[in-house]
Amino acid sequence: MFIGGVSSLCVTIYIILCLYTVGHGKKIISDTKDDDESDSKSLTFFYNGTVSPLANLSSIIFRNYDSGVRPYCTGEQEIVDLSVDLAVRQLIDLDEPNQIVTMNVWMRLAWRDCQLTWDPNEFEGITVLRVPYSRLWIPDIALYERVSDEFYGLKDYPVQLHADGSVEYNFPSTVQVVCNVDVTNFPFDTQVCPLQFSSWTYHGLHLNITSNNMAADLSNLKENVEWIIRGGPAHRRVSYFNSIPYPYPDVTFNIFLERKPRYYVTNILVPSFLITCIAILGFLLPVDSG
Ligand SMILES: *[C@@H]1O[C@H](CO)[C@@H](O)[C@H](O)[C@H]1NC(C)=O
């Protein structure tokens, strides 16, 4: 009798727990849905069983769009201004014997695609649309002196479109480039590792590369045990190649790495100095001084 009462109590608690978990799960799912569309002010994705305003907008602006060609609209300037910026997140390794630096960076590309504009008043006040990178034209940014196979991340993340046609493409990447290491002043040395970005196929009259900030953003930096990143100023350069009459602009970020000398001072410099002093003293002191 008593045992039967306990077991039915257990069953009741179990059922209540199950119901609670199910309810909770539903709640979490609906929360994430709301977060996703926070830009479009409480629009629900399934709009009374008809097409959602975001999908409507996307289908209208991409109707005659060809993602394979550069943005070019009649009556507008032909040149596309591309801004290349980056934030250094972490220095992973500076391999001195092989002269290779590996860094985690956040790339920030910005340009304007004149074909992807809309009037927010016609589309329920939507001002930002995020679409997969494959839907639209992405500049072919190449990182010079790269050692790893690919520019990881360049074709992985959604792109942000704004109503005026401006496009922001931010993605995290790991870059591995050649960096000439000069250890003349070791362990009080500073190394400069250049990250040079340029378009591989477009010349400067079609794709003009600049940088809005002209310096790497170091505000999200994670500390490295051996190196301090002192700064990352950028400069823009225009090159001309043999018998090609077009300019080729590029932007180079010079990442300044300063070695933390403390480890080498306390473990190598000070002990070897003391041992040298003892050797000299042993030579100079009289033998019978004790
Ligand atoms: C899509 O947007 C256009 C322009 O605002 C509007 O005329 C049209 O009715 C919308 N279509 C749907 C299915 O909401």
The ligand as an ORCA input file, in Angstrom:
! r2SCAN-3c Opt
* xyz 0 1
  C       6.577     42.157    -51.694
  O       6.973     43.523    -51.658
  C       6.398     44.344    -52.666
  C       7.015     45.731    -52.550
  O       6.801     46.289    -51.286
  C       4.890     44.359    -52.503
  O       4.326     45.130    -53.539
  C       4.373     42.932    -52.573
  O       2.988     42.911    -52.331
  C       5.080     42.041    -51.552
  N       4.665     40.672    -51.766
  C       4.267     39.883    -50.763
  C       3.868     38.510    -51.150
  O       4.268     40.252    -49.602
*
